[in-house]
Amino acid sequence: MPKTYSYPGNEIRKEYYRSGAGMLLSGVPLLLFGPSSVIVSLLGCFFCLFSLYGIRAFRRSRLKIVLGKDTIKVTGLREKTILWEELEGVKLSYYSTAGMGKRGGCNSS
């Protein structure tokens, strides 16, 4: 039976909230300041960064990794399938999940 992994929905929602709050807090003052103000440039950069963060959260919300008997399948905005027998190597990078407690980084269903 294939095992499916994805990011937890509640964590993705939190990222959407953070992105929206950042866009709101940097976007509203953009409408209030004059166009020649230096602060407009800074706020514009923050607005773009929070927008990119929201796009990244959207891409993560669509990502699913399915480990089957014969294949590894990654679906989302793009789809990729790798046969286990074609897999030559795997590089694992360490990142700390200590702040996440027992939840870890991804959910398995």
C-alpha positions, 0 to 999 in steps of 0.5 A: 500500500502506497504511503503519502506524505504532505505538509500539515494543513494547519501549518500551511494555514499559518503561513497563509496568515503570516503572508497575508498579515505581512502584505497587509501591514506593508501594503496599506502604508504604501497607499498612504505615503507619497510616491517619492518617499524612501519608505515606499521602496522599503515597504514595496520590497517587504510587500514583494517578499511576503507575496513570494512567501505566500506563493511558496506556501501555496506550492507547499500546500499542493505538494504530495509525495507518494512512496509506492512499491515500485515508484516515488511520485511527487505531485503538486504544480508539476509531477515527477515519477522515479522508479526505485530501480533507477534511483542511484543515490540519495543525499540527506540534509539535516534540519532541526525539528526540535521546535516542532516537538513530536509533530516533525516536518511532514505528515504521513497518511 
